[in-house]
Amino acid sequence: MSAMAPISIPVGVAAATAVKAAKTAIQEVGGTVAGDDSAGDFSVSSPLGDVKGNYAVATGTLTVTITDKPMFAPASMIEAKIREFFQTQH
C-alpha cells in the first residue's frame, strides 16, 4: 500500500453537496465514510485492494488525500474515481 499526492477539487459554495454526493457514491459501492461536511475519512474496495483516504473542505476547495492504495493501482485511475465520487451531479 502507498499514499498519493493530495487531490484538489474546486467545489465553490457546493462543498456540502459534493461531500454528500461522495458519501452516497462510496456507500453505494460498499465503501465507508466517517465525517461531516468539512472533513472525514473514507475507505472503498477495488479489485486490486482497498483505497483509504481523507477529505477536508477549505475556502471552496475540497482536498482529498489518499493515505493507502494498492501498489499496482495507477494513481491516475484512483484520482479519476475520486473526482467522480466528489462531483456534485450525483
C-alpha positions in Angstrom: 0.0 0.0 0.0 1.1 3.5 -0.7 0.0 7.1 -0.5 -0.6 9.7 -3.2 -0.3 13.4 -3.5 -3.4 15.4 -2.4 -6.1 15.9 -5.0 -7.7 19.3 -5.0 -11.3 19.6 -6.3 -12.9 23.1 -6.7 -16.4 22.9 -5.2 -17.2 26.6 -4.5 -20.2 27.0 -2.3 -21.4 23.5 -3.1 -18.9 21.8 -0.7 -21.6 20.2 1.4 -23.4 18.9 -1.7 -20.1 17.4 -3.0 -19.4 15.6 0.3 -23.0 14.3 0.5 -22.7 13.0 -3.1 -19.4 11.3 -2.4 -20.7 9.7 0.8 -23.7 8.3 -1.2 -21.5 7.1 -4.1 -18.9 5.5 -1.9 -21.5 3.7 0.2 -23.3 2.5 -3.0 -20.2 0.6 -3.9 -19.8 -0.9 -0.4 -17.3 1.6 1.0 -17.5 3.5 4.3 -17.3 7.2 5.1 -16.9 8.8 8.5 -17.0 12.5 8.9 -19.1 15.6 8.2 -19.4 18.3 5.6 -16.0 19.8 6.5 -13.7 16.7 7.0 -13.6 13.0 7.3 -12.2 9.6 6.3 -13.2 7.0 3.7 -12.4 3.5 2.6 -13.5 1.8 -0.6 -12.6 -1.6 -2.1 -11.2 -2.0 -5.6 -10.4 -5.3 -7.5 -6.7 -4.7 -6.5 -7.3 -3.9 -2.8 -8.7 -1.2 -0.5 -8.3 2.5 -1.1 -8.3 4.7 2.0 -8.1 8.4 2.4 -9.4 11.5 4.0 -11.0 14.7 2.8 -11.1 18.3 4.1 -13.0 21.4 2.8 -11.5 24.8 3.0 -12.4 28.0 1.1 -14.3 26.4 -1.8 -11.8 23.6 -2.4 -12.2 20.0 -1.3 -8.8 18.3 -0.8 -8.7 14.5 -0.9 -5.6 12.7 0.4 -5.2 9.0 -0.4 -3.4 7.5 2.5 -3.3 3.9 1.3 -3.8 2.4 -2.1 -2.9 -0.9 -3.8 0.6 -0.8 -5.2 -0.5 -1.9 -8.6 -3.4 0.5 -8.9 -2.4 3.5 -11.1 -2.7 6.9 -9.3 -4.4 8.3 -12.4 -7.2 5.6 -12.1 -7.7 6.3 -8.5 -7.7 10.1 -9.0 -10.4 9.8 -11.7 -12.6 7.7 -9.5 -12.2 10.1 -6.6 -13.1 13.0 -8.8 -16.1 11.0 -9.9 -17.2 10.4 -6.3 -16.9 14.0 -5.3 -18.8 15.5 -8.3 -22.0 17.4 -7.3 -24.1 15.9 -10.1 -24.9 12.7 -8.2 
